[in-house]
C-alpha cells in the first residue's frame, strides 16, 4: 500500500498548502501532470458545472494571463458537448 509520500497528488497538494504535510520531493513534471489531469477533468465536466462556478473558473484562468480570454472562450466553445462541431 502506498503512503502519502508515494502519491504525486498528495505531494503537490501539500506544496500548495491544500493537504497535510507529505514527505518526499515533488518530481520534475509532477505538478504539471496533476494540473493537466485536473484541467482535463474540469473540461470534461464543464457543462455540468453551475454557471457561477464556470464563470469563476474562467475568470481564474484568464487571470493566469496566457492563453487570453478569447482563446479560452473559443476552446471552451469548441469542446463543449452542446456547441462542439462533431
C-alpha positions in Angstrom: 0.0 0.0 0.0 1.3 3.5 -0.9 1.7 6.1 1.7 1.3 9.9 1.0 4.9 10.3 0.0 4.4 7.9 -2.9 1.4 9.8 -4.2 2.2 12.7 -6.6 -1.2 14.4 -6.0 -0.6 14.4 -2.2 2.8 15.9 -2.6 1.5 18.6 -5.0 -1.5 19.5 -2.7 0.8 19.6 0.3 3.1 22.0 -1.5 0.1 24.3 -2.3 -1.0 24.1 1.4 -4.1 22.2 0.4 -3.3 19.0 2.3 -1.3 18.0 5.3 2.5 17.6 5.0 3.6 14.9 2.7 7.1 13.8 2.8 9.1 13.4 -0.4 10.1 15.9 -3.0 7.9 16.7 -6.0 9.4 15.2 -9.0 10.0 17.3 -12.1 6.8 17.3 -14.2 4.6 16.0 -11.4 2.9 19.3 -10.7 2.4 19.8 -14.4 0.9 16.4 -14.8 -1.5 17.0 -11.9 -2.6 20.3 -13.3 -3.1 18.7 -16.7 -5.3 16.0 -15.2 -7.3 18.4 -13.1 -7.8 20.7 -16.1 -8.9 17.9 -18.3 -11.4 16.8 -15.6 -12.8 20.3 -15.4 -13.2 20.5 -19.2 -14.9 17.1 -19.3 -17.4 18.2 -16.7 -17.7 21.8 -17.8 -21.3 21.6 -18.9 -22.4 20.0 -15.6 -20.9 22.9 -13.5 -23.2 25.7 -12.3 -22.9 28.9 -14.3 -21.3 30.8 -11.4 -18.6 28.1 -11.0 -17.9 28.2 -14.7 -17.6 32.0 -14.6 -15.2 31.8 -11.5 -13.0 29.1 -13.2 -13.0 31.1 -16.5 -12.0 34.3 -14.7 -9.3 32.5 -12.8 -7.9 31.0 -16.0 -7.9 34.4 -17.7 -6.2 36.0 -14.7 -3.3 33.5 -15.2 -2.5 35.5 -18.3 -2.0 33.0 -21.0 -3.8 32.0 -23.1 -6.0 35.0 -23.4 -9.7 35.5 -22.7 -10.7 35.0 -26.3 -8.6 31.9 -26.8 -10.0 30.3 -23.6 -13.6 31.1 -24.7 -13.1 29.7 -28.2 -11.5 26.5 -26.7 -14.5 26.0 -24.3 -17.0 26.7 -27.1 -15.2 24.2 -29.4 -15.0 21.5 -26.8 -18.4 22.0 -25.0 -20.6 19.0 -25.8 -23.6 21.3 -26.7 -21.7 23.5 -29.0 -18.8 21.4 -30.4 -18.9 20.5 -34.1 -18.9 16.8 -34.4 
